[in-house]
Amino acid sequence: MQIFLLRHGDALQQGYDYVNRPLSTHGEEQAGLAASFLEKMSISIDAIFNSFPLRAKQTANHKLHIRNFNETEYLIPGTDHRQLFNELNKLSCNAVLLVGYEPYLSTLISLLISGLRKSQVILNKGSLAFIEGHIPIQPGSGLLRWLLSLECMK
């Protein structure tokens, strides 16, 4: 299974609670750049999982023409990664996009590629990672193919 991980774009800070912060104009551009990059590389995503905050939903929905959207509670800090792995293992698809935020996504990358939570991985806003994994998805079973900053996707 191809697992793509995308950190949400820049969000507005003032006047919103943590969950309802929308993407800023810059965040919309970041989300659009990631979506355009996936399209330009002919990467076909079968399913998207996004976390609950509005900025993650907006990033996931930005210019991606995918019908299988799944909002999940398993992409937020404090949840057990095994729950997300169980959800992924139930899928019958080739490529999935996980949209969330830090520090959960960098910890998830670390877990997938090393089996440990402590690898030094940083996923900046709008950055995109690609991990190749085998079913069943489990800690240490993934191979990091690339991790791209926004500058690399231009």
N, CA and C atoms as an extended XYZ file, in Angstrom:
462
Properties=species:S:1:pos:R:3:atomname:S:1:resname:S:1:resid:I:1 pbc="F F F"
N         0.847       -1.180        0.000 N   MET     1
C         0.000        0.000        0.000 CA  MET     1
C         0.888        1.238        0.000 C   MET     1
N         0.501        2.211       -0.791 N   GLN     2
C         1.186        3.497       -0.799 CA  GLN     2
C         0.489        4.402        0.212 C   GLN     2
N         1.275        4.935        1.134 N   ILE     3
C         0.733        5.812        2.167 CA  ILE     3
C         1.357        7.189        1.995 C   ILE     3
N         0.521        8.164        1.701 N   PHE     4
C         0.963        9.546        1.567 CA  PHE     4
C         0.487       10.297        2.802 C   PHE     4
N         1.365       11.085        3.385 N   LEU     5
C         1.038       11.854        4.578 CA  LEU     5
C         1.223       13.332        4.268 C   LEU     5
N         0.197       14.113        4.516 N   LEU     6
C         0.207       15.537        4.205 CA  LEU     6
C        -0.154       16.324        5.456 C   LEU     6
N         0.737       17.230        5.837 N   ARG     7
C         0.426       18.109        6.960 CA  ARG     7
C        -0.425       19.267        6.442 C   ARG     7
N        -1.413       19.646        7.219 N   HIS     8
C        -2.312       20.733        6.816 CA  HIS     8
C        -1.525       22.004        6.515 C   HIS     8
N        -2.146       22.875        5.758 N   GLY     9
C        -1.536       24.159        5.435 CA  GLY     9
C        -1.660       25.149        6.575 C   GLY     9
N        -1.052       26.297        6.391 N   ASP    10
C        -1.071       27.375        7.374 CA  ASP    10
C        -2.516       27.763        7.692 C   ASP    10
N        -2.784       28.007        8.975 N   ALA    11
C        -4.145       28.335        9.404 CA  ALA    11
C        -4.180       29.680       10.119 C   ALA    11
N        -5.359       30.282       10.096 N   LEU    12
C        -5.562       31.535       10.823 CA  LEU    12
C        -5.493       31.270       12.326 C   LEU    12
N        -4.944       32.207       13.058 N   GLN    13
C        -4.788       32.038       14.505 CA  GLN    13
C        -5.840       32.808       15.294 C   GLN    13
N        -6.076       34.048       14.920 N   GLN    14
C        -6.907       34.961       15.707 CA  GLN    14
C        -8.398       34.714       15.488 C   GLN    14
N        -9.128       34.675       16.596 N   GLY    15
C       -10.578       34.620       16.513 CA  GLY    15
C       -11.189       33.248       16.347 C   GLY    15
N       -10.399       32.196       16.423 N   TYR    16
C       -10.922       30.842       16.233 CA  TYR    16
C       -10.411       29.939       17.339 C   TYR    16
N       -11.234       28.960       17.730 N   ASP    17
C       -10.732       27.964       18.662 CA  ASP    17
C        -9.874       26.965       17.893 C   ASP    17
N        -9.206       26.101       18.607 N   TYR    18
C        -8.231       25.184       18.016 CA  TYR    18
C        -8.829       24.321       16.897 C   TYR    18
N       -10.025       23.825       17.097 N   VAL    19
C       -10.646       22.906       16.135 CA  VAL    19
C       -11.166       23.625       14.898 C   VAL    19
N       -11.622       24.850       15.045 N   ASN    20
C       -12.287       25.557       13.944 CA  ASN    20
C       -11.422       26.561       13.204 C   ASN    20
N       -10.113       26.492       13.377 N   ARG    21
C        -9.222       27.411       12.659 CA  ARG    21
C        -9.183       27.049       11.174 C   ARG    21
N        -9.603       27.964       10.302 N   PRO    22
C        -9.570       27.680        8.862 CA  PRO    22
C        -8.177       27.945        8.279 C   PRO    22
N        -7.960       27.439        7.080 N   LEU    23
C        -6.728       27.740        6.370 CA  LEU    23
C        -6.651       29.232        6.061 C   LEU    23
N        -5.458       29.765        6.132 N   SER    24
C        -5.226       31.129        5.687 CA  SER    24
C        -5.119       31.102        4.155 C   SER    24
N        -4.994       32.253        3.552 N   THR    25
C        -4.781       32.309        2.100 CA  THR    25
C        -3.512       31.548        1.738 C   THR    25
N        -2.472       31.736        2.533 N   HIS    26
C        -1.217       31.010        2.305 CA  HIS    26
C        -1.435       29.495        2.464 C   HIS    26
N        -2.223       29.093        3.450 N   GLY    27
C        -2.533       27.676        3.662 CA  GLY    27
C        -3.286       27.069        2.492 C   GLY    27
N        -4.193       27.853        1.907 N   GLU    28
C        -4.923       27.384        0.719 CA  GLU    28
C        -3.949       27.165       -0.442 C   GLU    28
N        -2.998       28.077       -0.590 N   GLU    29
C        -1.977       27.921       -1.630 CA  GLU    29
C        -1.131       26.667       -1.383 C   GLU    29
N        -0.772       26.425       -0.123 N   GLN    30
C         0.015       25.237        0.224 CA  GLN    30
C        -0.752       23.964       -0.116 C   GLN    30
N        -2.029       23.925        0.261 N   ALA    31
C        -2.858       22.753       -0.024 CA  ALA    31
C        -2.998       22.548       -1.535 C   ALA    31
N        -3.177       23.636       -2.260 N   GLY    32
C        -3.277       23.556       -3.716 CA  GLY    32
C        -2.003       23.057       -4.354 C   GLY    32
N        -0.871       23.478       -3.831 N   LEU    33
C         0.417       23.034       -4.348 CA  LEU    33
C         0.598       21.528       -4.153 C   LEU    33
N         0.231       21.038       -2.979 N   ALA    34
C         0.341       19.596       -2.724 CA  ALA    34
C        -0.593       18.805       -3.638 C   ALA    34
N        -1.819       19.283       -3.798 N   ALA    35
C        -2.781       18.608       -4.680 CA  ALA    35
C        -2.283       18.617       -6.122 C   ALA    35
N        -1.750       19.752       -6.575 N   SER    36
C        -1.219       19.853       -7.941 CA  SER    36
C        -0.026       18.930       -8.134 C   SER    36
N         0.815       18.822       -7.105 N   PHE    37
C         1.972       17.936       -7.195 CA  PHE    37
C         1.527       16.480       -7.354 C   PHE    37
N         0.557       16.050       -6.570 N   LEU    38
C         0.056       14.675       -6.688 CA  LEU    38
C        -0.482       14.422       -8.092 C   LEU    38
N        -1.212       15.398       -8.613 N   GLU    39
C        -1.768       15.274       -9.964 CA  GLU    39
C        -0.661       15.249      -11.014 C   GLU    39
N         0.304       16.157      -10.887 N   LYS    40
C         1.410       16.240      -11.851 CA  LYS    40
C         2.219       14.942      -11.876 C   LYS    40
N         2.362       14.298      -10.728 N   MET    41
C         3.125       13.051      -10.632 CA  MET    41
C         2.270       11.829      -10.978 C   MET    41
N         1.024       12.062      -11.385 N   SER    42
C         0.079       10.997      -11.731 CA  SER    42
C        -0.114       10.008      -10.590 C   SER    42
N        -0.163       10.541       -9.385 N   ILE    43
C        -0.400        9.714       -8.204 CA  ILE    43
C        -1.906        9.611       -8.005 C   ILE    43
N        -2.395        8.410       -8.047 N   SER    44
C        -3.822        8.166       -7.921 CA  SER    44
C        -4.136        7.739       -6.483 C   SER    44
N        -4.855        8.584       -5.774 N   ILE    45
C        -5.231        8.314       -4.391 CA  ILE    45
C        -6.612        7.656       -4.383 C   ILE    45
N        -6.722        6.543       -3.684 N   ASP    46
C        -7.994        5.823       -3.609 CA  ASP    46
C        -8.857        6.275       -2.432 C   ASP    46
N        -8.220        6.654       -1.331 N   ALA    47
C        -8.960        7.040       -0.130 CA  ALA    47
C        -8.172        8.101        0.634 C   ALA    47
N        -8.908        8.959        1.309 N   ILE    48
C        -8.301        9.992        2.145 CA  ILE    48
C        -8.850        9.848        3.557 C   ILE    48
N        -7.948        9.921        4.512 N   PHE    49
C        -8.324       10.014        5.916 CA  PHE    49
C        -7.831       11.361        6.416 C   PHE    49
N        -8.707       12.128        7.068 N   ASN    50
C        -8.268       13.396        7.646 CA  ASN    50
C        -8.706       13.473        9.096 C   ASN    50
N        -7.945       14.256        9.862 N   SER    51
C        -8.297       14.476       11.256 CA  SER    51
C        -9.404       15.517       11.336 C   SER    51
N        -9.931       15.736       12.528 N   PHE    52
C       -11.105       16.573       12.726 CA  PHE    52
C       -10.913       18.072       12.539 C   PHE    52
N        -9.804       18.684       12.927 N   PRO    53
C        -9.731       20.139       12.807 CA  PRO    53
C       -10.043       20.622       11.389 C   PRO    53
N       -10.722       21.753       11.321 N   LEU    54
C       -11.159       22.319       10.041 CA  LEU    54
C       -10.011       22.460        9.051 C   LEU    54
N        -8.837       22.891        9.506 N   ARG    55
C        -7.713       23.102        8.593 CA  ARG    55
C        -7.273       21.799        7.926 C   ARG    55
N        -7.389       20.671        8.619 N   ALA    56
C        -7.059       19.375        8.014 CA  ALA    56
C        -8.118       18.980        6.984 C   ALA    56
N        -9.394       19.215        7.306 N   LYS    57
C       -10.476       18.924        6.350 CA  LYS    57
C       -10.310       19.746        5.080 C   LYS    57
N       -10.027       21.046        5.260 N   GLN    58
C        -9.877       21.919        4.101 CA  GLN    58
C        -8.679       21.507        3.251 C   GLN    58
N        -7.592       21.113        3.885 N   THR    59
C        -6.412       20.658        3.138 CA  THR    59
C        -6.741       19.394        2.370 C   THR    59
N        -7.434       18.456        3.003 N   ALA    60
C        -7.783       17.186        2.364 CA  ALA    60
C        -8.717       17.381        1.178 C   ALA    60
N        -9.627       18.319        1.285 N   ASN    61
C       -10.627       18.540        0.231 CA  ASN    61
C       -10.153       19.443       -0.892 C   ASN    61
N        -8.978       20.012       -0.770 N   HIS    62
C        -8.529       21.042       -1.706 CA  HIS    62
C        -8.091       20.446       -3.045 C   HIS    62
N        -8.908       20.662       -4.053 N   LYS    63
C        -8.597       20.283       -5.437 CA  LYS    63
C        -8.342       18.795       -5.627 C   LYS    63
N        -8.707       17.981       -4.672 N   LEU    64
C        -8.547       16.538       -4.831 CA  LEU    64
C        -9.909       15.962       -5.184 C   LEU    64
N        -9.982       15.250       -6.274 N   HIS    65
C       -11.257       14.718       -6.763 CA  HIS    65
C       -11.369       13.249       -6.361 C   HIS    65
N       -11.544       13.037       -5.068 N   ILE    66
C       -11.603       11.680       -4.531 CA  ILE    66
C       -12.911       11.533       -3.771 C   ILE    66
N       -13.572       10.460       -3.987 N   ARG    67
C       -14.882       10.262       -3.363 CA  ARG    67
C       -14.789        9.612       -1.985 C   ARG    67
N       -13.737        8.871       -1.737 N   ASN    68
C       -13.639        8.119       -0.490 CA  ASN    68
C       -12.917        8.935        0.576 C   ASN    68
N       -13.671        9.875        1.204 N   PHE    69
C       -13.135       10.691        2.295 CA  PHE    69
C       -13.566       10.075        3.616 C   PHE    69
N       -12.646       10.004        4.539 N   ASN    70
C       -12.935        9.440        5.851 CA  ASN    70
C       -12.387       10.370        6.920 C   ASN    70
N       -13.262       10.872        7.752 N   GLU    71
C       -12.797       11.662        8.881 CA  GLU    71
C       -12.555       10.679       10.025 C   GLU    71
N       -11.388       10.783       10.631 N   THR    72
C       -11.055        9.817       11.664 CA  THR    72
C       -10.516       10.472       12.912 C   THR    72
N       -10.849        9.906       14.026 N   GLU    73
C       -10.315       10.358       15.306 CA  GLU    73
C        -8.923        9.793       15.547 C   GLU    73
N        -8.449        8.909       14.682 N   TYR    74
C        -7.169        8.226       14.884 CA  TYR    74
C        -5.982        8.953       14.280 C   TYR    74
N        -6.180       10.192       13.844 N   LEU    75
C        -5.082       11.005       13.322 CA  LEU    75
C        -4.802       12.208       14.211 C   LEU    75
N        -5.054       12.057       15.489 N   ILE    76
C        -4.795       13.148       16.424 CA  ILE    76
C        -3.888       12.675       17.551 C   ILE    76
N        -3.085       13.583       18.088 N   PRO    77
C        -2.196       13.212       19.190 CA  PRO    77
C        -2.985       12.594       20.346 C   PRO    77
N        -2.376       11.612       20.962 N   GLY    78
C        -3.002       10.944       22.094 CA  GLY    78
C        -3.755        9.682       21.716 C   GLY    78
N        -3.961        9.448       20.419 N   THR    79
C        -4.624        8.210       20.020 CA  THR    79
C        -3.579        7.137       19.755 C   THR    79
N        -4.021        5.916       19.799 N   ASP    80
C        -3.153        4.773       19.594 CA  ASP    80
C        -3.002        4.530       18.087 C   ASP    80
N        -1.787        4.539       17.596 N   HIS    81
C        -1.530        4.341       16.163 CA  HIS    81
C        -2.079        2.999       15.663 C   HIS    81
N        -2.176        2.028       16.540 N   ARG    82
C        -2.687        0.718       16.113 CA  ARG    82
C        -4.116        0.819       15.610 C   ARG    82
N        -4.880        1.768       16.149 N   GLN    83
C        -6.250        1.963       15.679 CA  GLN    83
C        -6.260        2.438       14.226 C   GLN    83
N        -5.361        3.357       13.895 N   LEU    84
C        -5.246        3.809       12.512 CA  LEU    84
C        -4.766        2.670       11.619 C   LEU    84
N        -3.775        1.918       12.077 N   PHE    85
C        -3.280        0.780       11.296 CA  PHE    85
C        -4.418       -0.211       11.008 C   PHE    85
N        -5.278       -0.451       11.993 N   ASN    86
C        -6.424       -1.344       11.787 CA  ASN    86
C        -7.347       -0.809       10.701 C   ASN    86
N        -7.592        0.508       10.716 N   GLU    87
C        -8.436        1.120        9.682 CA  GLU    87
C        -7.804        0.960        8.297 C   GLU    87
N        -6.507        1.199        8.202 N   LEU    88
C        -5.815        1.068        6.915 CA  LEU    88
C        -5.824       -0.380        6.433 C   LEU    88
N        -5.662       -1.302        7.340 N   ASN    89
C        -5.636       -2.715        6.963 CA  ASN    89
C        -6.979       -3.228        6.473 C   ASN    89
N        -8.059       -2.542        6.797 N   LYS    90
C        -9.394       -2.922        6.335 CA  LYS    90
C        -9.649       -2.475        4.892 C   LYS    90
N        -8.848       -1.527        4.422 N   LEU    91
C        -9.055       -0.984        3.079 CA  LEU    91
C        -8.622       -1.968        2.008 C   LEU    91
N        -9.293       -1.883        0.896 N   SER    92
C        -8.827       -2.626       -0.279 CA  SER    92
C        -8.486       -1.586       -1.345 C   SER    92
N        -7.366       -0.914       -1.137 N   CYS    93
C        -6.942        0.107       -2.072 CA  CYS    93
C        -5.424        0.117       -2.168 C   CYS    93
N        -4.934        0.782       -3.211 N   ASN    94
C        -3.495        0.851       -3.437 CA  ASN    94
C        -2.840        2.049       -2.787 C   ASN    94
N        -3.559        3.177       -2.706 N   ALA    95
C        -2.941        4.407       -2.210 CA  ALA    95
C        -3.913        5.171       -1.320 C   ALA    95
N        -3.400        5.607       -0.186 N   VAL    96
C        -4.200        6.360        0.768 CA  VAL    96
C        -3.444        7.635        1.142 C   VAL    96
N        -4.199        8.712        1.346 N   LEU    97
C        -3.638        9.978        1.784 CA  LEU    97
C        -4.135       10.250        3.194 C   LEU    97
N        -3.190       10.484        4.113 N   LEU    98
C        -3.513       10.816        5.496 CA  LEU    98
C        -3.210       12.290        5.704 C   LEU    98
N        -4.206       13.070        6.109 N   VAL    99
C        -4.032       14.504        6.291 CA  VAL    99
C        -4.253       14.831        7.763 C   VAL    99
N        -3.228       15.417        8.376 N   GLY   100
C        -3.326       15.743        9.786 CA  GLY   100
C        -2.341       16.829       10.157 C   GLY   100
N        -1.860       16.757       11.381 N   TYR   101
C        -0.977       17.798       11.877 CA  TYR   101
C         0.072       17.207       12.798 C   TYR   101
N         0.957       18.086       13.245 N   GLU   102
C         2.072       17.689       14.099 CA  GLU   102
C         1.648       17.752       15.568 C   GLU   102
N         2.262       16.958       16.409 N   PRO   103
C         3.388       16.056       16.139 CA  PRO   103
C         2.967       14.651       15.705 C   PRO   103
N         1.665       14.456       15.506 N   TYR   104
C         1.176       13.112       15.201 CA  TYR   104
C         1.783       12.541       13.924 C   TYR   104
N         1.806       13.324       12.843 N   LEU   105
C         2.262       12.772       11.565 CA  LEU   105
C         3.733       12.383       11.584 C   LEU   105
N         4.584       13.185       12.195 N   SER   106
C         6.007       12.815       12.248 CA  SER   106
C         6.209       11.572       13.109 C   SER   106
N         5.436       11.451       14.173 N   THR   107
C         5.503       10.250       15.005 CA  THR   107
C         5.021        9.041       14.208 C   THR   107
N         3.973        9.219       13.421 N   LEU   108
C         3.452        8.139       12.590 CA  LEU   108
C         4.490        7.695       11.561 C   LEU   108
N         5.155        8.648       10.913 N   ILE   109
C         6.212        8.308        9.957 CA  ILE   109
C         7.293        7.499       10.658 C   ILE   109
N         7.720        7.965       11.805 N   SER   110
C         8.752        7.274       12.575 CA  SER   110
C         8.327        5.846       12.907 C   SER   110
N         7.110        5.697       13.369 N   LEU   111
C         6.596        4.365       13.716 CA  LEU   111
C         6.553        3.438       12.512 C   LEU   111
N         6.080        3.969       11.392 N   LEU   112
C         5.970        3.144       10.189 CA  LEU   112
C         7.325        2.675        9.676 C   LEU   112
N         8.327        3.554        9.719 N   ILE   113
C         9.615        3.182        9.100 CA  ILE   113
C        10.607        2.538       10.065 C   ILE   113
N        10.460        2.808       11.356 N   SER   114
C        11.447        2.256       12.290 CA  SER   114
C        10.842        1.400       13.394 C   SER   114
N         9.548        1.511       13.591 N   GLY   115
C         8.918        0.815       14.696 CA  GLY   115
C         9.039        1.578       16.000 C   GLY   115
N         9.714        2.720       15.964 N   LEU   116
C         9.930        3.546       17.151 CA  LEU   116
C         9.253        4.897       16.987 C   LEU   116
N         8.939        5.537       18.081 N   ARG   117
C         8.287        6.847       18.053 CA  ARG   117
C         9.278        7.996       18.065 C   ARG   117
N        10.535        7.733       18.184 N   LYS   118
C        11.514        8.783       18.471 CA  LYS   118
C        12.421        9.162       17.298 C   LYS   118
N        12.167        8.720       16.089 N   SER   119
C        13.009        9.132       14.963 CA  SER   119
C        12.905       10.636       14.771 C   SER   119
N        13.935       11.231       14.272 N   GLN   120
C        13.966       12.685       14.070 CA  GLN   120
C        13.370       13.025       12.708 C   GLN   120
N        12.070       13.066       12.647 N   VAL   121
C        11.347       13.397       11.422 CA  VAL   121
C        10.522       14.647       11.697 C   VAL   121
N        10.572       15.590       10.790 N   ILE   122
C         9.762       16.799       10.912 CA  ILE   122
C         8.988       16.985        9.615 C   ILE   122
N         7.702       17.173        9.743 N   LEU   123
C         6.839       17.412        8.593 CA  LEU   123
C         6.304       18.842        8.735 C   LEU   123
N         6.875       19.767        7.969 N   ASN   124
C         6.444       21.165        8.027 CA  ASN   124
C         5.072       21.327        7.395 C   ASN   124
N         4.431       22.464        7.652 N   LYS   125
C         3.104       22.717        7.099 CA  LYS   125
C         3.131       22.587        5.581 C   LYS   125
N         2.182       21.819        5.057 N   GLY   126
C         2.078       21.621        3.627 CA  GLY   126
C         3.015       20.577        3.058 C   GLY   126
N         3.896       20.006        3.885 N   SER   127
C         4.845       18.991        3.391 CA  SER   127
C         4.137       17.666        3.154 C   SER   127
N         4.724       16.878        2.273 N   LEU   128
C         4.130       15.626        1.835 CA  LEU   128
C         5.170       14.509        1.914 C   LEU   128
N         4.790       13.390        2.495 N   ALA   129
C         5.678       12.227        2.600 CA  ALA   129
C         5.032       11.033        1.921 C   ALA   129
N         5.865       10.129        1.439 N   PHE   130
C         5.404        8.898        0.800 CA  PHE   130
C         6.108        7.716        1.442 C   PHE   130
N         5.299        6.816        1.975 N   ILE   131
C         5.799        5.585        2.582 CA  ILE   131
C         5.174        4.409        1.861 C   ILE   131
N         6.014        3.484        1.503 N   GLU   132
C         5.538        2.246        0.890 CA  GLU   132
C         5.413        1.202        1.992 C   GLU   132
N         4.242        0.632        2.108 N   GLY   133
C         4.003       -0.345        3.161 CA  GLY   133
C         3.360       -1.599        2.617 C   GLY   133
N         3.444       -2.636        3.400 N   HIS   134
C         2.836       -3.915        3.042 CA  HIS   134
C         1.703       -4.210        4.018 C   HIS   134
N         0.658       -4.824        3.498 N   ILE   135
C        -0.455       -5.226        4.341 CA  ILE   135
C        -0.061       -6.529        5.035 C   ILE   135
N        -0.225       -6.664        6.317 N   PRO   136
C        -0.812       -5.685        7.206 CA  PRO   136
C         0.174       -4.571        7.554 C   PRO   136
N        -0.359       -3.349        7.630 N   ILE   137
C         0.441       -2.209        8.062 CA  ILE   137
C         0.742       -2.409        9.545 C   ILE   137
N         1.996       -2.304        9.889 N   GLN   138
C         2.398       -2.446       11.285 CA  GLN   138
C         3.688       -1.666       11.516 C   GLN   138
N         4.017       -1.382       12.778 N   PRO   139
C         5.233       -0.616       13.064 CA  PRO   139
C         6.478       -1.261       12.448 C   PRO   139
N         7.299       -0.418       11.822 N   GLY   140
C         8.551       -0.879       11.230 CA  GLY   140
C         8.418       -1.537        9.879 C   GLY   140
N         7.209       -1.573        9.311 N   SER   141
C         7.007       -2.279        8.041 CA  SER   141
C         7.078       -1.380        6.818 C   SER   141
N         7.255       -0.071        7.023 N   GLY   142
C         7.223        0.864        5.909 CA  GLY   142
C         8.598        1.306        5.448 C   GLY   142
N         8.638        1.727        4.210 N   LEU   143
C         9.858        2.255        3.601 CA  LEU   143
C         9.579        3.695        3.171 C   LEU   143
N        10.326        4.645        3.757 N   LEU   144
C        10.166        6.049        3.379 CA  LEU   144
C        10.783        6.250        2.004 C   LEU   144
N         9.954        6.572        1.027 N   ARG   145
C        10.426        6.813       -0.339 CA  ARG   145
C        10.849        8.257       -0.529 C   ARG   145
N        10.063        9.194        0.027 N   TRP   146
C        10.437       10.597       -0.016 CA  TRP   146
C         9.628       11.404        0.988 C   TRP   146
N        10.195       12.571        1.322 N   LEU   147
C         9.546       13.571        2.162 CA  LEU   147
C         9.869       14.909        1.522 C   LEU   147
N         8.832       15.610        1.054 N   LEU   148
C         9.044       16.833        0.279 CA  LEU   148
C         8.495       18.062        0.971 C   LEU   148
N         9.293       19.102        0.983 N   SER   149
C         8.836       20.410        1.441 CA  SER   149
C         8.061       21.066        0.308 C   SER   149
N         7.397       22.156        0.616 N   LEU   150
C         6.659       22.893       -0.412 CA  LEU   150
C         7.557       23.345       -1.547 C   LEU   150
N         8.774       23.760       -1.211 N   GLU   151
C         9.713       24.235       -2.246 CA  GLU   151
C        10.020       23.145       -3.269 C   GLU   151
N        10.069       21.915       -2.815 N   CYS   152
C        10.381       20.800       -3.729 CA  CYS   152
C         9.207       20.433       -4.626 C   CYS   152
N         8.000       20.825       -4.239 N   MET   153
C         6.825       20.484       -5.024 CA  MET   153
C         6.515       21.506       -6.100 C   MET   153
N         7.238       22.622       -6.107 N   LYS   154
C         6.960       23.677       -7.085 CA  LYS   154
C         7.430       23.288       -8.462 C   LYS   154
